[in-house]
Amino acid sequence: MPFSFAWMAVGLLFFCLVPSISHSQEAAATSPSTQQATVPRISGVFIAPVPNAPFSGKVEVVSRQKLADGSIYVLKTINYIARDSHGRTHNESRKLVSSVYPQEPPLTTIHIYDPATNLAFHLDPDALIAKEVTMHGPPVPNAWSAPVPNAGSSNSAVKQEDLGTKMFQQLVLHGTRQSRPPNNVDEFWYSPDLSIFVERRHQDAIWEQTVDVTALDRTEPDPAKFSVPANYQIVKLTQNQYDGVVPGPDGVYKVGGEVLPPGLVSGPHPKFPPGAPKHVQIAVLVSLVVDALGNPQDVQIRKSGGPEFDAAAIEAVKKYKFRPAMLYGNPVPVYADIRVDFKSY
């Protein structure tokens, strides 16, 4: 069942609006005048488990946040990635640290996948535990680590532009730019030879983020990268836990098990319809996908409260901002429900 929130619009005299959020989720207002420095969630590089294309490399991630006082808050990290000729993959996650941090960012997780056995291992270097999961199919990329698949279609708000090709370390990269209102722009540069996105750029009114693969080595990586170290304890997930970490056909997860829920950060109060009756109590249930950047996608009415209330609920929910759901320390898209309550007195 999708994770649920509730939001209430209360009409009193001039229809003042009062929010109410279930599950003890606290709404923190975020505006240019009150904006504080935050640690964003940025997905790394997704590695398709394809054979006969070995490589290793370093992923450099930089996040620049524009603060209200005009300054720029810069965070960075690096991850090491690899794939061998059998299609086995090795992918790391490290903490985002200050741009002046002198050491290598602390390692948080290591992900290993073997397409021959369909086993995925999620290594916790602090606890020295490796969680073993039998996958139903190969892994899929997180939202925003690859272009939106239906961009440019008649019912998509995302516009797409072909940027052509360019050369990078003897690789031909194909570029795609996707934009959405009001001013969000993403660029992706894909290598068909390696089946990975080598460069990625995101820019909006607050954030500028880059993800770049550097130090590419096309030789066979060390086989040790694709096995669990001897000092790790392997823990096999139960079926219930397993169900919680398998995305649907569209790559979206359900909250539960290892998939931690999103958190509501900010959003406008829903507008009470001006022509509504004086004494009314209406609930509108809205379904959506909270993507890996914490943005609402595919917002739809699940239980109607009437056309005017449905429109007001959708208009508000589309402007919400969330802390993304997390899976093994990485942001992932999840299904969610939001109940919007309208009451007038």
SULGI-V190450 format. One record per run of one state. SS is the DSSP state (A for helix, B for strand, O for the rest). FROM is the first residue (numbers start at 1). TO is the last residue. If there is no record, write none. Layout:
ss;from;to
SS;FROM;TO
SS;FROM;TO
This chain:
ss;from;to
O;1;2
B;3;11
O;12;54
B;55;66
O;67;71
B;72;83
O;84;88
B;89;94
O;95;96
B;97;98
O;99;106
B;107;114
O;115;118
B;119;124
O;125;128
B;129;134
O;135;158
B;159;168
O;169;170
B;171;180
O;181;183
B;184;191
O;192;195
B;196;203
O;204;206
B;207;217
O;218;222
A;223;226
O;227;232
B;233;236
O;237;238
A;239;244
O;245;252
B;253;253
O;254;255
B;256;256
O;257;258
B;259;260
O;261;262
B;263;266
O;267;279
B;280;290
O;291;294
B;295;303
O;304;306
A;307;317
O;318;320
B;321;323
O;324;324
B;325;327
O;328;329
B;330;332
O;333;333
B;334;344
O;345;345
